[in-house]
Amino acid sequence: MVDSRIKKLENELRIRVSRFVADNSKWCSYRYEALRKIREFKGKAFLCGGAVRDILLSDSRNKIIPRDLDIILGYAEVKKVADSFSDCTKRWNCYGGVSIQVKDWSIDMWPLDKTWAFEKKYVEGKGFSDFPKTTFLNIEAIAIQLFGQKGKKREIYSSGFFEAILNRTIEINLEENPNPSMCVVKSLGVAKKFKFAIGPNLAKYIKHYANQIGMEKLLELYQVRYRSIHFSFNELYSCIKAIEEQLRVSDREPVQLPLSDNKDYFQSELWRKLFQRHSQSLFIVK
């Protein structure tokens, strides 16, 4: 039997995504026009991952406007959709996807069947309903139909996403991933942003790879990934040590991170140089 709280969250999400797509206000006009172009191609499109999470968790005290949209396409050819953005900067990646910069909005699109975990056979099936099984974190294991149809509810598929929100705990959804270092960075970023606990399996994963990667490299990657969510070296060190300490006490309980709001380090010349050095290496530009 489905938890009634999850049903309420699903209904709230449908309402919020509908408003998000329809918002043609001054500050969102570029996004509105971009989504209109995608909609013209008729095929199904689903919004997934962090943008969905941010839309649902935004409130009056912590208003979050997702600037990075991840969209999976069914039947529409990504290249044809991308070509309709003739006046925008486009970066293609090695998985057949494209990142399009539309003013202040970054839109990543890729064909559903080219999702990495499908390609590598870590997840069976290649339908929209299977997609949530492919994400590293449960808090991103969500896909919602981007454009509604008259008289029908938007389709929603999830794999632990709503449970993660209700329990305020992020955990591994699918461990296999081509970039473990960025998984660690993303996990710490989400935990900091929403003050969520870290599940025991994810805590072990972070401990393992943090020791392999090293603290300085980890912080460097974090700075590149998150431009507005900041860790100082001491803060990051405290988080990793807290994970290690709590795992020694119990490896079955969620870990609460000692997060602070220190932002002073972001102003340093060191991190500006690090960002400039690495931010251009994330995509193959065509």
C-alpha positions, 0 to 999 in steps of 0.5 A: 500500500502506497504511503499517503504522505507520498501521494500528497508529495506526488500531487504537490510535485505535479502542481509545482512542475506545472507552474514551473513550466508555465511561468513566463514572468520576466525572470523566467521568460528565457526558460519558458521559451526554451521549454516551448521549443522542446515541447514542439518536438512532440515526443515525451520529455521527462524532467529528472534529478536535482531540478525536480528535487529543488522544485519540490523542496523550495519553500518561502524560507528557502526559495530554490530556483533550479538553474540546471535542468536535466531532461531525458527525451523519448522519441525526439532526436537530441540533435534536432532539438539542439539545432533549434537553439541556434543562438545558444552555446552548446556542449556535447558530451561523450554519452550523446547528450548536449548541454545548452546555455540559455541565458542563466539557464543550463539545460542538459538533454540526452536520449533515454536509451543512452543513459549510462546505466542502461548502456552498461546493463547495470539496470534492465529495461530502457523505459522512463519508468526504469530511469529512476533506478539509474541514479547514484542517489535516492534523492535524485531518483525521480522523473516527471513528465515535463509537459502535461496532457489535458485531462491526464496527470503528469506521469511520475516515476521514482525509486526511493525519492519521496522516502528520502525526503520524508526521512531527510536522509540521502542514500545510494540508489545505484552504486555503479557510476563512472565518476565516483569522485563527483558522486562524493562531491554531489552527496556532500553538496546535497547534504549541506544544501538541505541539511539531510543526513547521510545513509550508512552505505553512502557514508562508507562510500564517501569514506572510502573514496575520500581517502583515495581522492585526498582532501585537497582534490576533493575540495577542488572538485567541489568548488568546480561543481558548486558555484554557490554552495561552499565548503572551507577546507576545515569544514570538509575535513570535519565532515569526513572525520565526522563520517569516520567517527560515526561509522566507528560507533555504528555502521548501520545508522544515518550520519549527521554532518557538522555543517556550518555557513562559512563562506569566506574561503570563496573570495580567495584567489586560490579558488577563483584560479581553480575554478577557471582551470577546471570548469572548461574541462567538463564537456567536449565542445562542438 
